[in-house]
Amino acid sequence: MIRGAIRVEDLVKVYKTKDTEVVALRGLSVEIGKGQIVSFMGPSGSGKTTLLNIVGGLDEPTAGRVYVDGVDITRMRGREIERYRLEKVGFIFQLFNLIPTLTAYENVELPLILGGKTSDEREARVGEILEQLGIAERASHFPDELSGGEKQRVAVGCALANDPSMILADEPTGELDTISAEKVMDIFLELTRQYEKTVLVATHDPRVARRTELIYLMEDGRIKSEYTPTEVPPMGRVEGIEVAVSDTEQSYVEWVKQRIQQLGEEARSLQERLKRDEIDADTFTQKYLEIREATNAMRSELVRLGIHVES
């Protein structure tokens, strides 16, 4: 019996090249209910993006099944999977994926054109979406004339255009400042509460994950643990007595600490690559800033949990 809006069973994904074989997913199973907003956290290479791509019909698994509303999408091919992506799924990416030569209005309109909507239907729908997202006055602006937060709202608009039942967001706040990221998460929460959209978010940022109903920690292509945000409360001291730490909380704390260590190793590796001229200065700067932002987010999470963080 297929109970959830999304049911993933024993999912395996192996990427093969001429000389190497990379296992991205290792028998992963998960069930997500209709109208839920959940997040998948984990380091780069843990399988978050691969999972979203398979659920969204952008990639095929090596083994396993994915059921969406009771239908096995892993058996779909050709026009059937194209129609699934167009009608059932809205994609939101970290780098927005907007067409630079189209205005905000035209970017949101494009999925409706592909969906065969009439001119009047498109005009009504795009106007409704831009108004709902608070960017109606930016309709005639091109992406390079918009702020990061405005670009992401347009990207959300594109995802919502054909009224899909599911939104897949891959690092949707990675390029945004804290205030803009909060606004985007507010939009996601509204989608689940008012419109019963099922939202899956892949993120490195625990501040984003805490806004979701259920958090899955991923590692090496598997779900290592799961918990609700309330299962990891601040763990300071109460009247001089150390607050008891549950196994779930301790597991999460250790994961955050390990992630900080991994980010430090990534930063050192990046510096070595720059010294060996394997990357240019612009690439180094971009990647280094991403690592620093992720590290700051993890350190902030430890502070929230009442854990001392050395500078």
C-alpha positions in Angstrom: 0.0 0.0 0.0 1.4 3.4 -1.0 0.5 5.7 1.8 2.6 8.9 1.4 2.6 11.4 -1.4 6.2 10.3 -2.0 7.5 6.8 -1.2 11.1 5.9 -2.0 12.1 2.2 -1.7 15.6 0.8 -1.6 17.0 3.5 -4.0 20.4 2.9 -5.4 22.3 5.2 -7.8 25.7 4.3 -9.3 27.5 6.7 -11.6 30.0 5.0 -13.9 32.7 6.5 -16.0 35.4 4.8 -17.9 37.7 4.4 -14.9 35.6 5.0 -11.9 32.4 4.1 -10.2 30.7 6.3 -7.7 27.8 5.1 -5.5 25.6 8.1 -4.8 22.7 6.3 -3.1 22.9 3.1 -1.2 19.5 1.5 -0.6 17.8 4.7 0.6 14.1 4.5 1.7 11.9 7.3 2.9 8.2 8.2 2.9 6.9 11.8 2.9 3.3 12.7 3.4 1.1 15.0 1.3 1.6 18.6 2.3 4.7 18.0 4.4 7.8 20.2 4.2 11.0 18.2 4.9 14.7 18.8 4.6 17.7 16.7 3.8 21.0 17.8 5.3 24.4 16.4 4.7 27.9 17.2 3.3 28.6 17.5 -0.4 28.5 14.0 -2.0 26.0 12.6 0.6 23.3 12.1 -2.1 20.9 14.9 -1.4 20.8 16.3 -5.0 20.8 12.8 -6.5 17.7 11.9 -4.4 15.9 15.1 -5.5 16.8 14.6 -9.2 15.4 11.0 -9.1 12.2 12.0 -7.3 11.9 14.9 -9.8 12.3 12.6 -12.9 15.6 14.3 -13.9 17.6 11.1 -13.3 17.0 7.4 -13.3 18.0 5.1 -10.4 20.2 2.1 -10.8 17.8 0.1 -8.6 14.8 0.8 -6.4 11.5 2.5 -6.8 9.9 5.9 -6.4 6.2 6.2 -6.1 4.5 9.6 -6.3 0.8 9.6 -5.5 0.8 5.8 -5.9 2.4 5.9 -9.4 5.8 4.3 -10.0 7.7 7.1 -11.8 10.8 5.0 -12.3 8.9 3.1 -15.0 8.1 6.3 -16.9 9.9 7.1 -20.1 9.8 9.7 -22.9 6.8 11.9 -23.1 5.3 10.4 -19.9 8.2 11.5 -17.7 8.4 14.9 -19.4 4.7 15.4 -18.6 5.3 14.3 -15.0 8.1 16.9 -14.6 6.0 19.6 -16.2 2.8 19.0 -14.3 3.7 17.4 -11.0 7.1 18.9 -10.0 8.4 22.4 -9.4 12.1 22.8 -9.3 14.0 25.5 -7.4 17.8 25.6 -7.6 20.5 27.5 -5.8 21.6 29.5 -8.8 18.0 30.4 -9.8 18.2 28.9 -13.3 16.4 32.0 -14.8 16.8 32.8 -18.5 18.7 36.1 -18.6 17.1 37.4 -21.8 13.6 37.1 -20.4 11.9 39.4 -17.9 10.6 38.2 -14.6 7.1 37.9 -16.1 8.4 36.0 -19.1 10.4 33.6 -17.0 7.3 32.7 -14.9 5.2 32.5 -18.1 7.5 30.0 -19.9 6.4 26.9 -18.0 2.8 27.8 -18.8 3.6 28.1 -22.5 5.2 24.7 -22.4 2.0 23.5 -20.6 -0.2 24.6 -23.4 -2.0 27.4 -21.5 -3.8 30.1 -23.5 -2.7 33.7 -23.5 -5.5 34.8 -21.1 -4.8 31.9 -18.8 -1.1 32.7 -18.7 -1.7 36.4 -18.0 -4.0 35.6 -15.1 -1.7 33.0 -13.6 1.5 35.0 -13.9 -0.1 38.1 -12.4 -1.5 36.0 -9.5 1.9 34.4 -8.8 3.9 37.7 -8.9 1.4 39.4 -6.7 1.5 36.5 -4.2 5.3 36.6 -4.1 5.4 40.3 -3.6 7.3 41.1 -6.8 4.5 42.3 -9.2 6.3 45.7 -9.6 9.4 43.9 -10.8 7.6 42.0 -13.6 9.3 43.9 -16.5 12.8 43.6 -15.0 15.5 41.2 -16.3 17.3 38.9 -13.9 20.5 41.0 -13.7 18.3 43.9 -12.6 17.0 42.0 -9.6 18.4 41.3 -6.1 19.3 37.8 -5.0 16.1 37.6 -3.0 14.0 38.8 -5.9 15.6 36.3 -8.3 14.8 33.5 -6.0 11.2 34.6 -5.7 11.0 34.6 -9.5 12.5 31.1 -9.5 9.8 30.1 -7.0 7.2 31.6 -9.3 8.5 29.5 -12.2 8.2 26.4 -10.0 4.6 27.3 -9.0 3.5 28.2 -12.5 1.7 24.9 -13.5 0.5 24.4 -9.9 2.5 21.2 -9.2 1.8 19.1 -6.2 5.5 18.9 -5.3 8.3 21.4 -4.9 11.9 20.2 -5.0 14.4 22.9 -3.7 18.1 22.2 -4.0 20.0 24.7 -1.8 17.4 27.3 -2.4 18.9 29.8 0.0 22.6 29.2 -0.7 23.0 32.4 -2.6 20.9 34.6 -0.3 21.5 36.7 2.8 19.8 35.7 6.1 16.8 38.0 5.7 16.1 36.9 2.1 16.6 33.3 3.1 14.0 33.7 5.9 11.5 35.2 3.4 12.0 32.3 1.0 11.4 29.8 3.8 8.2 31.7 4.7 7.0 31.2 1.2 7.7 27.4 1.4 5.8 27.2 4.7 2.8 29.1 3.2 2.8 26.6 0.3 2.5 23.7 2.6 -0.1 25.2 5.0 -2.4 26.9 2.5 -2.0 24.9 -0.7 -0.9 21.5 0.6 2.2 21.4 -1.6 4.8 18.7 -0.6 8.2 20.4 -0.3 11.6 18.7 -0.2 14.5 20.9 0.6 18.2 19.9 0.3 20.4 22.2 2.3 23.7 22.6 4.2 22.2 25.2 6.5 20.7 24.0 9.8 18.9 27.4 10.2 16.9 26.5 7.0 16.4 22.9 8.1 14.9 23.9 11.4 12.0 25.7 9.6 10.9 22.3 8.1 8.7 19.7 9.8 11.2 16.8 9.6 15.0 16.8 9.1 16.9 13.9 7.6 20.6 13.7 8.1 22.3 12.0 5.1 25.7 10.5 4.8 27.3 8.3 2.1 24.1 7.9 0.2 22.0 6.8 3.2 19.7 8.5 5.8 21.8 8.4 8.9 19.1 9.7 11.3 15.9 11.8 11.3 14.3 14.1 13.8 11.9 17.0 14.2 13.3 20.5 15.1 11.8 20.3 18.5 13.8 17.1 19.3 17.0 19.3 19.3 16.3 22.1 21.8 18.9 24.4 23.2 21.1 22.3 25.6 22.5 24.9 28.0 22.3 24.9 31.8 19.3 25.3 33.9 19.9 26.7 37.4 23.5 25.5 37.3 22.5 21.9 36.3 23.5 20.5 33.0 20.4 19.7 30.9 20.2 16.0 29.9 21.2 15.2 26.3 19.2 12.6 24.5 20.8 10.2 22.0 19.0 12.1 19.2 20.4 15.4 20.4 23.9 14.0 20.9 23.9 12.4 17.4 23.0 15.8 15.9 25.6 17.7 17.9 28.3 15.2 16.8 27.2 15.5 13.2 27.4 19.3 13.4 30.9 19.1 14.9 32.0 16.6 12.2 30.6 18.9 9.5 32.7 21.8 10.9 35.8 19.6 10.7 35.0 18.5 7.1 34.5 22.2 6.1 37.9 23.0 7.6 39.5 20.2 5.5 37.7 21.4 2.4 39.1 24.9 3.0 42.6 23.6 3.4 42.3 21.5 0.3 41.1 24.5 -1.6 44.1 26.5 -0.5 46.4 23.8 -1.7 44.7 23.6 -5.1 45.2 27.3 -5.5 48.9 27.0 -4.6 49.3 24.3 -7.3 47.5 26.5 -9.8 44.7 23.9 -10.2 42.1 26.6 -9.8 42.0 30.3 -10.5 41.6 33.1 -7.9 38.0 33.7 -8.8 37.0 30.1 -8.3 39.0 30.0 -5.1 37.3 33.1 -3.7 33.8 31.9 -4.6 34.3 28.4 -3.1 36.1 29.7 0.0 33.3 32.2 0.8 30.7 29.3 0.4 32.8 27.2 2.9 33.1 30.1 5.3 29.3 30.8 5.2 28.5 27.1 5.8 31.0 27.0 8.7 29.5 30.1 10.3 26.0 28.5 10.0 27.3 25.3 11.7 29.0 27.3 14.5 25.8 29.3 15.0 23.9 26.1 15.4 26.3 24.9 18.1 25.9 28.2 20.0 22.1 27.8 19.7 22.4 24.4 21.3 24.4 25.8 24.2 27.7 24.3 23.0 30.9 26.3 23.6 32.6 27.2 20.3 36.2 28.2 20.2 37.1 31.1 17.9 
